[in-house]
Amino acid sequence: MKYFTDKLWTQMNQGSFEDQEQAHLQWTENNQAYNELYPQLQNRLSRKVYDHFKTKGFHDYRLKSVDVKHSDYGVLNPVEVTVTMTNDIEEWNITFKKIKKLELKFECGESEFEQRRGFDDWGYNEILIVDDDTLSFEVLFASGATILIHFKNKQAFWRIQYKKVYCEQY
């Protein structure tokens, strides 16, 4: 993560008041810089993906799965990754095709709390330009875990499913 780092997020929530205040100011500057960069992605993402991340995101959603699919050997760019996240009402799948790089960082701590939290909530994400043909998508989770995916331009797609919510009548 370039703009929304684990270190900065932690600093905003821990330490002295002055440290937290400084971290909030830095976060605001980073957010402004990221928002100035984002329009450069318009012609490199599908319209739906671009619009969603421009106005929303998946903050406080939970990771459900990361699925890696490898098509036939000998095919150009045979790897695709689907990330599924939920907020108990909606379930979103975002699929990245023509993957150039995939990194998943997750470390489980020693405490019972850390062992129960897993990835924890989806915190922040960034989509950045790597080169003329490649974009980077990175997610930072509340646990400090990250998912990093480099993929070719226009190769991010998604699907949304609404879950049925059942209510008991009394």
ChimeraX attribute file (.defattr): number of C-alpha atoms within 10 A of each C-alpha:
attribute: neighborCount
match mode: 1-to-1
recipient: residues
	/A:1	18
	/A:2	11
	/A:3	18
	/A:4	20
	/A:5	17
	/A:6	20
	/A:7	10
	/A:8	17
	/A:9	19
	/A:10	14
	/A:11	17
	/A:12	21
	/A:13	14
	/A:14	12
	/A:15	11
	/A:16	11
	/A:17	11
	/A:18	10
	/A:19	14
	/A:20	18
	/A:21	15
	/A:22	15
	/A:23	20
	/A:24	17
	/A:25	13
	/A:26	16
	/A:27	18
	/A:28	13
	/A:29	13
	/A:30	16
	/A:31	14
	/A:32	13
	/A:33	12
	/A:34	17
	/A:35	12
	/A:36	10
	/A:37	13
	/A:38	17
	/A:39	12
	/A:40	12
	/A:41	17
	/A:42	14
	/A:43	11
	/A:44	19
	/A:45	19
	/A:46	16
	/A:47	12
	/A:48	13
	/A:49	16
	/A:50	19
	/A:51	13
	/A:52	11
	/A:53	14
	/A:54	14
	/A:55	7
	/A:56	9
	/A:57	16
	/A:58	19
	/A:59	16
	/A:60	16
	/A:61	20
	/A:62	19
	/A:63	20
	/A:64	15
	/A:65	12
	/A:66	16
	/A:67	11
	/A:68	14
	/A:69	12
	/A:70	11
	/A:71	12
	/A:72	10
	/A:73	9
	/A:74	7
	/A:75	9
	/A:76	9
	/A:77	16
	/A:78	15
	/A:79	20
	/A:80	21
	/A:81	21
	/A:82	19
	/A:83	17
	/A:84	20
	/A:85	22
	/A:86	21
	/A:87	16
	/A:88	12
	/A:89	10
	/A:90	14
	/A:91	18
	/A:92	20
	/A:93	19
	/A:94	17
	/A:95	18
	/A:96	23
	/A:97	22
	/A:98	19
	/A:99	19
	/A:100	16
	/A:101	11
	/A:102	17
	/A:103	11
	/A:104	12
	/A:105	11
	/A:106	14
	/A:107	13
	/A:108	16
	/A:109	13
	/A:110	8
	/A:111	8
	/A:112	9
	/A:113	10
	/A:114	14
	/A:115	12
	/A:116	11
	/A:117	13
	/A:118	17
	/A:119	22
	/A:120	18
	/A:121	21
	/A:122	23
	/A:123	22
	/A:124	21
	/A:125	22
	/A:126	19
	/A:127	22
	/A:128	19
	/A:129	18
	/A:130	13
	/A:131	10
	/A:132	9
	/A:133	11
	/A:134	18
	/A:135	24
	/A:136	21
	/A:137	19
	/A:138	22
	/A:139	23
	/A:140	25
	/A:141	24
	/A:142	20
	/A:143	19
	/A:144	21
	/A:145	20
	/A:146	22
	/A:147	18
	/A:148	19
	/A:149	20
	/A:150	22
	/A:151	25
	/A:152	21
	/A:153	21
	/A:154	20
	/A:155	17
	/A:156	23
	/A:157	16
	/A:158	15
	/A:159	11
	/A:160	13
	/A:161	11
	/A:162	11
	/A:163	12
	/A:164	9
	/A:165	8
	/A:166	6
	/A:167	6
	/A:168	4
	/A:169	4
	/A:170	3
